[in-house]
């Protein structure tokens, strides 16, 4: 059954690739770190907007869970549903939130907002942004480790998360939601996703252009 739309899958793998490049260039101080960061920022803008106007399984409002729901899921009493499980959903929020903070602090450190912030950007604020950037980088590494661990655990439980994010489809096992996904899930068009992506890229380019004047 179809679970993930193409834009969500593209975002996932592009984010993973950019994260590897950013981690490598950031921790050793070499490589196109700023350019990769700007690419990730545009990608994040795309995902955030897609989390509002995209397909059902991509919308934040569709998979946000309360602490009670998480506890029920951990105890095995929670009901199955399409898309992210309760823990995975909060991991998405944590990853996107931390990545956004990381990108914004990096943009400030790179001086791309100097013309907009003006006198607000003091030396003390700059030092705070550097600290935030370093802390967020280490937090993201921890998130990635947890994510990889979850992939292994679900693989051992015969739930291949990686293949689902490649194909967009999930094999139905006993205990899964036994409904026709076409009657339940709405998938937004790829054209809409492309328009949102172009808008995100234009916003990012605007920040770069403004920094030059």
N, C-alpha and C positions, 0 to 999 in steps of 0.2 A: 504494500500500500504506500501511496505517496505521502511523505511527511514534510520534507524540506523543499522549498522552492529554489530555483537556480541562484537568485541574488544572495540568499542566505548562505548557500554553499560556497559561492565565489568569495563572499566576505570572509568566511571562516578560513579558507585556505590562503587567501591573500594576507589576512591578518597574521596567520602563522608564519608565512614566509617573511613578511616585514619585521615581525618580532625577532626572528632569528638574526636577520641582518642588523637590526637596531641593537640587539644585545651584543653581537660580535663587535660592531663598530663603536658601541658605547663603552664597553668595559675595557677595550684595548686602546681607545682614543684614536682610532684610525677609520678611514672609510667615509662614505657619504652619509654620515649620521643625520645631518639636518634634512637632507633631501628625503631620506627614508622616513623621517619623522613627519614631514609635511604630507607625504603620501599616506601614511597611517592616519593622520589627522583628517584628511579628506575621506578616507575609508570609514572612519568612525562617525563622521557627520552623516554619511550615507546610511550606516547601520542604525544610528539613532533615529533618523527620520523614518527609515524603513520599519523600525520598531513601533511606529505610530500608524503608518499608512499601508504597511505591507500585508503579507499573507497571515492567516490566523496563527500559525505556529511560529511566526517571526515577531508578532506583536507583543510588546511588553505586558500590556494589560491582560493578555490571554494566559500568560504563564506565571505571573507573580503569585507567590504562595505565602500564606500566613505561617508563623512558627508552629501553630497547632497542626497545620497540614503537613509540615515537614516531619514533626514527631510521629504523626500517624503513618507517614510513608516509611520512616525508619523502623517502625514497629511492624511493618508489613500489613497494616490495616487500611492504608490509603488506596483509593480507587485508581485504576490505570487511566491514562489519558494520552492523547496524541502529543508529540513534541517533547519538550523538556520535562523531566521529572522535577519535583520541587527543589531538590538540592542543586541539580544542574541549572535550574532557572536562576537561582541566587548566585551561582557561579558566573553566569552570563552577566548579571548586573555588576558583580564585583570586578570582573575582567574589563568590561566596557568602561565602568566608572574610573578604575585605576588607570587604564590606558588613556582616557581623556585627560585626567589630571597630569599624567606623564607628558602628554603632548603639549598641553597648555603651558606647563612649567618649562618645557624645552623651548617652546616658541619664545617665551619671555627671556630665557637665558641667552638664546641666539640673537636677541635684540630686534626681533621682528615686530614687536609691539612698542618699541621705544617712542615712535611718533604719536601713538595713540595714548600711551600711558603718561608721557611727559614727565613732570616732576614727581608723579606718584611713585615711579620706579626708583626708589632710593637704594643705597648700597645694602641697607638692612633687608629690604624686601627682596633684592637680588639674591642675597645669601639664603633667605628663607626658601626661595624658589629652587635653589641648588640643592638644599637639604631635602625638599619634597621630591625632587627629581630622583635623587639617590635612593630614598626610602621606597618610592613607588617602583623603581627598577627591581629592587630586591623582593618586594611584595609580588610583583608579576612573575618572577622566577618561581616563587613558592606556589602561586596559582597554577602555573604550567605543570609543575611536578604533581600537584593534586589532580589536575585534569588527566595527565598521562596515567596516573594510578587508577583513576576511575575507568579509563578505557580498558585497562588490563582486567580489572574486576568484572566489568560487564562482558568482556570477551570470554572470560571463564564461565560466565552465566549464559553463554550462547546468545549474547546480544551485541553484535558487532557495530559499535557506534561509528567507527571509521568508515565502514562501507556505506552506512546509511547517509553519512555526510558527503560521500562521493556520488552515490546514485540518487540520493533524495528519497529512497524507498526503504521501508522497514518490513522485514519478514514477520508475519503474524505467528506468534507462539501461543500456546495455551496460557490463558490468563490475561492476554492482551485484550484491548477493546475490540469486541467483535461487531463492528459496525462498518457500514460502507463509508469510506473516507470522503467520497464525493458528495455524500449527503450531509457531512459534518464540517469539513474544512473548506475554507475559501482561499484560493490562491490568486494573489494580485498578479497583474501582467508584468512581463519582463520589460515592456516599453515604459511603464511607470517607473520601474526600478532604474532604468537607464537615465530617465529624465532627472530623477532624484540624485543619481550619481554625478551627472553633469553639473547640477546645481551645487553639490558639495565641492566639486573640483573648482568651480568658479569662486566660491567663497574662500577657499584656501589660496587661490591665485590672487584674489583681492588683497588678502593679508600680506602676501609677499610684495605686491606692487606698492601698497601703501607704505611699507617699510622702506622703500627706496626713495621716498620724497620727504 
